[in-house]
Amino acid sequence: MTDGKPSKTEHIKEASHFLRGTISEGLVHVESGAIADDDTQLIKFHGSYMQDDRDVRGERAKKKLDKAFMFMVRLRIPGGFVTSSQWRQLDDIAVNFGNKTLRVTTRATFQFHGIIKSNLKRTMQAIHAAGLDTIAACGDVTRGVMSVANPYLSKAHRQAFELAKRTSLYFLPRTNAYSDIWLNGAPIPGKIVTDPEKETIYGQTYLPRKFKFVFAVPPDNDVDVFAHDCGFIAIVENGEIVGWNVTAGGGMGMTHGVPETFPRLGDVLGYCSHEKAIEVAEAILTVQRDWGNRSNRARARLKYTIEDHGLENFKAEVNKRLGFDLAPARPYAFTRNGDHIGWRQGEDKKWHLTIYIDSGRIKDTPGHRLRSAIRAIADLDICDFVMTANQNLIFTNVSARAKGKIDKILAEHGVAPKSLSGARRNSIACVALPTCALALAESERYMPHFLTKLESILEKAGLTDEEIVVRMTGCPNGCGRPYLGEIGFVGRSPGLYNLYLGAAFDGARMNKLYAQDVDEARALSLLEPILLRYAKERQEGERFGDFTIRAGYVKPTLISNQFHEDVTLA
């Protein structure tokens, strides 16, 4: 359902010849590093954003030069899993075509940055040669599907991972545009193509906005299941998944100063069997396709569709399309939404090492050659790799004999696992400057520095080891899921952030605005007395977010559409 005229983006999609536009023609125009404006919308469906280096904008403008255009490329890697061979190929791509770094995103996949237009097609072909692709990693479609951080931990985790892979393939756009533009017609394994071309699920204009599926296995909420459009919470009996509690209507984005936009947690709609999960996913997605707002993109996500139509009406329509009613939700319990840093053993006795990565950026720096260390491990073919939704990396499926080899390589490269504060272990930062066009403030480059300052306070309070979820984003769109941080920072302008407190440690409650437009000094001065008081007054087992509510610093956000209400600024 759409009120008013369709947005410009809707017209671009409709006239795109199934997402082709003039992308192919634009790639061969050497007079500019950019592509046509309409194509910048369409290329998102192919997994890429056109960006520029904002650090040099001013200097280039003074010299009357064009912006330093480049492209970000995001891979579609359901479940975040790649083999050692694939890692080697992706590492080569980063060195040969990108900025010599790999970025682990909060969607548990890779992004390449700094790819110039003349290298874009070669990059896509190199990704294809690795058995991977970037189709539908961005755009108004089902984006990369996330599942549990490690498929090897148990049979249930493997089931969730396999379902995520099937879901990702099932909801790929049917158009052959990706293969035509980037791969000279080569097919994508497992992808359904119709003849003649027809988008049997999405339709000619695809979805009103992006759509995200996630699969979680309690007690770990390591994918932040409530933060996404549609989530599945595993119900496990005798070690196997028998079914799923289904959530709908989550989403983190909002706009500063526009109260009708707000982050929202998904509602639990009910329960379905394991075999019906994709069928349920399609019903929820198609209701959003048909009911979502196509005139105002700021109100186009599923969360607003549910708010505008009502949860019960939405659920009734889902049941109608299914031809059966979802059963009542079954009991479940989450205990955390972070990763288990360090070595961990799975049910099959294999070992898995999760390493913390500062802001998700895999790069070499003096004395800390992380990218080279991981490449050296990949060269040995002794493990697989899994990117997590918390921007970390797991060396997975490791034999007891190979554990020592991994530890030795990490130590030789200056990246041996070390003691980290609980806040750093549970931190997330989005990319922000200099590449994200939407960033209002720093995030990735600033977060490690801020955490060092925060750790001085934590040490004074005796809270160094206390796990506290800290999230930072450079703008209110919420790619780093800041509204689920027990301490959350959202960029307002260079050096200034809104400070949020009070989220739940398990990801089941959002935080609340505590202070506006704070710089580093004020943020630390506000947090220090709260942390010192928490250290002295906390109840047994009480998490920091819960304490800030009990102590009266913020009110709890119990209903998502009241996120902006009951705010008293410090």
C-alpha positions in Angstrom: 0.0 0.0 0.0 1.4 3.4 -1.0 0.1 6.8 -0.1 0.9 9.5 -2.7 3.1 9.2 -5.8 5.8 6.6 -6.0 9.3 7.9 -5.1 11.9 8.5 -7.8 13.6 5.3 -6.8 10.5 3.4 -7.7 10.5 4.9 -11.2 14.2 4.0 -11.6 13.6 0.4 -10.7 10.5 0.1 -13.0 12.5 1.5 -16.0 15.7 -0.4 -15.3 15.1 -3.5 -17.5 15.3 -5.7 -14.4 18.2 -3.8 -12.7 20.4 -3.3 -15.8 19.9 0.4 -16.3 23.0 1.8 -18.1 25.5 0.2 -15.8 27.4 -1.6 -18.5 27.7 1.5 -20.6 28.9 3.6 -17.7 31.7 1.2 -16.8 33.5 1.9 -20.1 33.3 5.7 -19.9 36.8 6.6 -18.8 36.2 10.4 -18.6 34.9 10.0 -15.1 35.3 7.6 -12.2 31.6 7.9 -11.5 28.5 6.3 -13.0 25.1 7.9 -13.9 22.9 9.0 -11.0 20.2 6.5 -11.7 22.7 3.7 -11.9 24.0 4.5 -8.5 20.7 3.3 -7.2 20.6 0.2 -9.4 24.2 -0.9 -8.7 23.2 -1.4 -5.0 21.2 -4.5 -6.1 24.5 -5.8 -7.5 26.2 -5.4 -4.1 28.0 -2.1 -4.6 27.8 1.6 -3.6 29.5 4.4 -5.4 31.5 6.5 -2.8 34.3 9.0 -2.7 37.1 9.7 -0.4 35.7 12.5 1.9 39.1 13.1 3.4 40.2 14.7 0.1 37.0 16.3 -1.0 38.0 19.8 0.0 41.5 19.7 -1.4 40.2 18.3 -4.8 37.4 20.9 -4.9 40.0 23.7 -4.5 41.9 22.3 -7.5 38.6 22.0 -9.4 39.1 18.3 -9.6 36.3 15.7 -9.6 35.6 13.9 -6.4 37.9 10.8 -5.8 35.2 8.4 -6.8 35.5 4.7 -5.9 33.3 1.8 -5.1 32.5 -0.3 -2.0 31.7 -3.9 -2.9 29.8 -6.1 -0.4 29.7 -9.9 -0.7 26.7 -12.1 -0.3 28.0 -14.7 2.1 25.0 -16.3 3.9 26.1 -17.3 7.4 29.5 -15.5 6.9 31.3 -18.7 6.0 34.3 -19.1 3.7 36.9 -21.7 3.1 40.7 -21.2 3.3 40.9 -21.2 -0.5 38.2 -18.5 -0.7 40.0 -16.5 1.9 43.2 -16.5 -0.1 41.3 -15.4 -3.2 39.5 -12.6 -1.3 42.8 -11.5 0.2 44.3 -11.2 -3.3 41.3 -9.1 -4.4 41.8 -6.7 -1.5 45.5 -6.3 -2.4 45.1 -6.2 -6.2 42.0 -4.1 -6.6 41.0 -2.6 -3.2 42.8 -0.7 -0.4 44.6 -3.7 0.9 42.1 -4.3 3.7 39.1 -6.5 4.3 36.1 -5.1 6.3 34.0 -7.5 8.3 30.5 -5.9 8.5 27.7 -6.2 11.0 25.9 -8.3 8.4 28.6 -11.0 8.9 30.2 -10.6 5.4 33.0 -8.8 3.7 33.2 -5.4 2.2 36.0 -4.2 -0.1 36.7 -0.5 -0.2 38.6 1.7 -2.6 37.9 -0.1 -5.8 38.0 2.3 -8.8 35.6 2.0 -11.7 38.1 0.5 -14.1 38.7 -2.4 -11.7 35.1 -3.0 -10.7 34.2 -5.6 -13.3 37.5 -7.5 -12.7 36.7 -7.5 -9.0 33.3 -9.0 -9.6 34.8 -11.7 -11.8 37.5 -12.5 -9.3 34.8 -12.9 -6.6 32.9 -15.2 -8.9 36.1 -17.2 -9.5 36.2 -17.8 -5.7 32.7 -19.3 -5.9 31.1 -16.2 -4.3 29.1 -13.2 -5.5 27.7 -9.9 -4.5 24.2 -10.1 -5.9 21.5 -8.6 -3.6 24.0 -7.7 -0.9 22.5 -4.2 -1.1 19.3 -2.8 -2.6 15.6 -3.2 -2.1 15.7 -7.0 -1.9 16.5 -9.6 0.7 20.1 -8.7 1.7 22.7 -11.1 2.9 21.1 -13.6 5.2 22.7 -14.0 8.6 22.8 -17.0 10.9 24.6 -18.2 14.0 28.2 -17.2 14.3 29.6 -20.7 14.0 27.9 -23.6 12.2 30.2 -26.1 13.6 29.3 -25.7 17.3 26.5 -28.2 17.2 24.0 -29.9 14.9 21.4 -27.2 15.6 23.9 -24.5 14.6 24.6 -26.4 11.3 20.8 -26.7 10.7 20.5 -22.9 11.1 23.4 -22.2 8.8 22.0 -24.6 6.1 18.6 -22.9 6.3 20.2 -19.5 6.0 22.0 -20.6 2.8 18.7 -22.0 1.3 16.9 -18.8 2.2 19.5 -16.6 0.6 19.3 -18.6 -2.7 15.5 -18.7 -2.7 15.1 -15.0 -2.4 17.7 -14.0 -5.0 16.3 -11.7 -7.8 15.4 -13.9 -10.8 16.9 -11.4 -13.3 20.0 -12.4 -15.1 21.3 -8.8 -15.0 24.1 -9.6 -12.6 25.5 -12.3 -14.8 25.1 -10.2 -18.0 26.8 -7.1 -16.6 29.6 -8.6 -14.6 30.2 -12.2 -15.6 29.7 -12.1 -19.4 26.6 -14.4 -18.9 28.2 -17.0 -16.6 25.6 -18.5 -14.3 25.5 -18.2 -10.5 25.3 -21.8 -9.1 21.9 -22.5 -7.5 20.3 -19.2 -8.7 16.9 -19.5 -10.3 16.5 -17.7 -13.6 13.1 -17.4 -15.4 12.7 -17.4 -19.1 11.4 -14.9 -20.1 12.7 -12.8 -17.3 10.1 -12.4 -14.5 10.5 -11.5 -10.9 8.1 -14.1 -9.5 8.6 -13.0 -5.9 9.6 -9.4 -6.0 7.7 -8.0 -9.0 9.1 -5.4 -11.4 9.8 -2.8 -8.7 11.2 -5.2 -6.1 10.7 -4.2 -2.4 9.9 -0.8 -1.0 13.2 -0.9 0.9 15.9 -3.4 2.0 14.8 -6.5 3.9 16.9 -8.6 6.3 16.5 -12.2 7.4 18.4 -13.7 10.4 18.5 -17.1 12.2 19.5 -17.4 15.9 20.1 -20.4 18.1 19.6 -19.6 21.9 21.1 -19.0 24.3 23.3 -16.8 22.0 21.6 -13.8 20.3 24.8 -13.2 18.3 22.8 -12.0 15.3 20.7 -9.4 17.2 17.6 -11.2 16.0 15.2 -8.5 17.0 17.0 -5.8 15.0 16.0 -7.1 11.6 12.9 -7.3 9.4 12.3 -11.0 9.9 14.0 -13.3 12.4 13.9 -17.0 13.3 14.6 -18.2 16.8 15.5 -21.9 17.0 13.5 -24.2 19.2 15.8 -27.1 19.9 14.8 -30.5 21.2 17.3 -33.4 21.7 20.0 -31.4 19.9 18.0 -30.7 16.8 15.9 -27.8 15.6 12.3 -28.8 15.4 10.9 -25.3 14.6 11.3 -21.6 14.9 9.7 -18.7 16.7 9.2 -16.0 14.0 9.8 -12.3 14.5 8.9 -9.4 12.2 9.3 -5.7 12.1 12.8 -4.9 13.4 15.0 -2.2 12.0 17.6 0.2 13.4 17.4 3.2 11.1 15.9 6.6 11.9 16.5 10.3 11.0 17.7 12.9 13.5 14.9 15.4 14.3 12.2 13.4 12.7 10.2 11.7 15.5 8.0 9.7 13.1 11.2 7.7 12.3 12.5 5.4 15.0 14.4 2.1 15.6 12.2 -0.8 16.3 12.5 -4.3 17.7 10.8 -7.2 15.9 7.6 -8.7 17.4 7.3 -12.4 17.9 4.5 -13.5 15.6 4.4 -17.2 16.6 5.9 -20.6 15.8 6.4 -22.6 12.7 8.0 -26.0 12.0 11.5 -26.2 10.6 10.2 -27.3 7.2 7.8 -24.3 6.9 10.4 -21.6 7.6 11.0 -20.4 4.1 7.3 -20.5 3.3 6.7 -18.3 6.3 9.6 -16.0 5.3 8.0 -15.6 1.8 4.6 -14.7 3.3 6.1 -12.0 5.5 8.2 -10.6 2.7 5.3 -10.5 0.2 3.1 -8.6 2.6 5.8 -6.0 2.9 6.1 -6.0 -0.9 2.4 -5.2 -1.3 1.7 -3.1 1.8 5.0 -1.2 2.2 5.2 2.6 1.6 6.6 3.3 -1.9 6.3 7.1 -1.7 8.3 7.9 1.4 11.5 5.9 1.6 12.1 7.1 5.2 8.9 5.2 6.1 9.3 2.2 3.8 10.8 -0.5 6.0 8.6 -3.3 7.3 8.7 -1.9 10.8 6.6 1.1 9.6 4.3 -1.1 7.6 3.5 -3.0 10.9 3.1 0.3 12.8 0.8 1.8 10.2 -1.4 -1.3 9.7 -1.2 -2.8 13.2 0.5 -6.0 14.3 -2.7 -8.1 14.4 -3.7 -7.0 10.9 -0.3 -7.8 9.6 -0.2 -11.2 11.3 -3.7 -12.0 10.0 -2.5 -11.3 6.5 0.6 -13.4 6.9 -1.6 -16.3 8.1 -4.0 -15.8 5.2 -1.2 -16.0 2.7 0.2 -19.1 4.4 -3.1 -20.9 4.4 -2.6 -21.8 8.1 -2.1 -20.0 11.3 1.3 -19.7 13.0 1.2 -21.6 16.3 1.8 -19.9 19.6 5.4 -19.0 20.3 7.4 -21.5 22.3 9.6 -20.7 25.3 13.2 -19.6 24.7 15.9 -17.6 26.5 18.8 -15.5 25.3 21.7 -14.7 27.6 23.9 -12.4 25.5 24.3 -10.8 22.0 28.1 -10.7 21.8 30.7 -13.2 20.7 32.6 -15.7 22.8 36.2 -14.4 22.3 38.9 -17.1 22.5 39.1 -20.8 22.0 35.9 -22.9 22.2 35.2 -26.6 21.6 32.2 -27.8 19.6 30.2 -31.0 20.0 32.4 -32.8 17.5 35.5 -32.0 19.7 36.9 -29.6 17.0 38.2 -26.3 18.1 37.2 -22.7 17.2 39.0 -19.5 17.9 37.1 -16.2 17.8 39.4 -13.2 17.5 38.4 -9.7 18.2 38.9 -7.2 15.3 39.0 -3.5 16.0 35.9 -2.1 14.2 36.0 -5.1 11.9 38.9 -3.8 9.8 41.4 -6.5 8.8 44.6 -4.7 7.9 48.3 -4.6 8.5 49.8 -2.0 10.8 53.3 -1.7 12.3 53.6 -4.4 14.9 50.1 -5.7 14.3 50.0 -7.5 10.9 46.5 -8.9 11.1 45.8 -9.4 7.4 49.1 -11.1 6.8 48.6 -13.4 9.8 45.2 -14.5 8.6 46.6 -15.1 5.1 49.4 -17.2 6.5 46.8 -19.3 8.4 44.7 -19.6 5.2 47.7 -20.8 3.3 47.9 -23.9 5.6 44.4 -25.1 4.8 43.9 -26.0 8.5 40.6 -24.2 9.1 37.6 -22.5 7.7 36.6 -18.9 8.5 33.3 -17.4 9.7 32.6 -13.6 10.0 30.3 -12.7 12.8 27.6 -10.1 13.1 29.7 -8.4 15.7 32.5 -7.8 13.2 34.8 -10.5 14.6 36.4 -13.5 12.9 36.3 -17.2 13.8 38.9 -19.7 12.8 36.6 -22.7 12.8 36.8 -26.5 12.5 40.4 -26.7 13.8 41.9 -29.9 14.9 43.7 -30.1 18.3 47.0 -30.5 16.5 46.4 -27.4 14.4 45.6 -25.2 17.4 49.2 -24.5 18.2 50.0 -23.6 14.6 47.4 -20.9 14.6 48.5 -19.5 18.0 52.1 -19.4 16.7 51.3 -17.5 13.5 49.2 -15.0 15.4 52.0 -14.4 17.9 54.6 -14.0 15.1 52.6 -11.3 13.5 51.9 -9.4 16.7 48.2 -10.3 16.9 48.3 -13.0 19.5 45.0 -13.1 21.4 45.4 -10.9 24.5 43.4 -9.8 27.4 40.7 -7.3 26.3 38.3 -5.3 28.4 34.8 -6.5 28.5 33.7 -3.3 26.8 36.1 -3.7 23.9 35.1 -7.4 23.5 31.5 -6.3 23.1 32.0 -3.2 20.9 30.8 -2.5 17.3 31.5 0.5 15.1 30.2 1.2 11.6 32.6 2.3 8.7 31.5 6.0 8.7 34.2 8.4 7.4 35.9 8.7 5.1 33.9 6.5 2.7 30.3 6.4 3.8 28.3 9.3 2.1 25.8 9.4 5.0 28.4 9.7 7.9 28.0 12.8 10.1 30.9 11.8 12.4 33.7 9.3 12.8 33.1 5.8 14.0 35.4 3.0 12.9 38.5 5.2 13.1 37.6 6.8 16.4 36.1 3.8 18.3 39.4 2.1 19.3 40.7 5.5 20.6 37.5 6.1 22.6 37.6 2.7 24.1 41.1 3.2 25.4 39.9 6.3 27.2 36.8 4.5 28.5 39.0 1.6 29.8 40.8 4.0 32.1 37.5 4.7 33.8 36.6 1.0 33.8 40.0 0.2 35.5 39.4 2.8 38.1 35.9 1.3 38.8 37.2 -2.2 38.9 35.1 -3.1 35.8 37.8 -3.9 33.3 36.5 -7.5 32.9 32.8 -6.6 33.1 31.1 -7.2 29.8 29.3 -4.0 28.6 27.9 -3.6 25.1 29.3 -0.4 23.5 28.1 0.6 20.0 29.0 3.6 17.8 27.7 4.8 14.4 28.5 7.8 12.4 24.9 8.6 11.6 21.4 7.6 12.8 20.9 4.9 10.2 22.2 2.5 12.7 24.4 0.1 10.7 26.3 -0.7 14.0 23.0 -1.3 15.8 23.8 1.4 18.3 20.2 1.4 19.8 21.0 -2.0 21.2 24.1 -0.8 23.0 24.1 -0.6 26.8 26.2 2.5 25.9 25.4 3.8 22.4 26.8 6.6 20.4 25.2 8.1 17.3 27.0 10.7 15.2 25.4 14.2 14.9 28.3 16.2 13.5 32.1 16.0 13.4 33.2 15.1 17.0 29.7 15.2 18.5 27.4 12.3 19.3 24.1 11.5 21.0 24.7 9.3 24.0 22.2 6.5 24.7 22.0 4.2 27.8 19.9 1.3 29.0 19.7 -1.5 26.4 19.5 -5.1 27.5 22.6 -7.2 27.4 20.7 -9.9 25.5 19.5 -7.6 22.7 15.8 -7.7 23.8 15.4 -4.0 24.8 16.6 -0.8 23.2 18.3 2.0 24.9 17.1 5.6 25.5 18.7 9.0 24.7 20.6 10.3 27.7 22.6 13.3 26.4 22.7 15.2 23.1 25.7 16.5 21.1 28.4 15.3 23.5 32.1 15.5 22.6 34.6 13.0 23.9 35.3 15.0 27.1 31.7 15.3 28.1 30.9 11.7 27.2 33.6 10.5 29.5 32.6 12.9 32.3 29.0 11.7 32.0 29.9 8.0 32.0 32.5 8.0 34.8 30.2 8.7 37.8 27.6 6.2 36.4 30.2 3.5 36.0 31.7 4.2 39.5 28.3 4.0 41.0 27.5 0.8 39.1 30.6 -0.8 40.5 29.5 0.0 44.0 25.7 -0.4 43.9 25.0 -3.1 41.3 23.0 -6.1 42.4 24.2 -9.6 41.9 24.2 -10.4 38.2 22.9 -7.0 37.3 24.0 -5.8 33.8 25.0 -2.2 33.2 22.1 -1.4 31.0 19.6 -2.7 33.6 21.4 -0.6 36.3 21.1 2.6 34.4 17.4 2.1 34.4 17.1 1.1 38.0 19.2 4.0 39.1 17.0 6.4 37.2 19.4 7.7 34.5 17.0 6.7 31.7 13.6 5.2 31.4 13.2 1.8 29.7 12.2 1.7 26.1 9.4 -0.9 26.5 7.5 0.0 23.3 9.6 0.8 20.2 7.4 3.6 18.9 7.9 5.3 22.2 11.7 5.4 21.6 11.7 9.2 21.6 9.4 9.6 24.6 10.2 9.8 28.3 13.6 11.4 27.6 15.2 13.6 30.2 18.5 14.9 28.9 21.6 15.1 31.2 
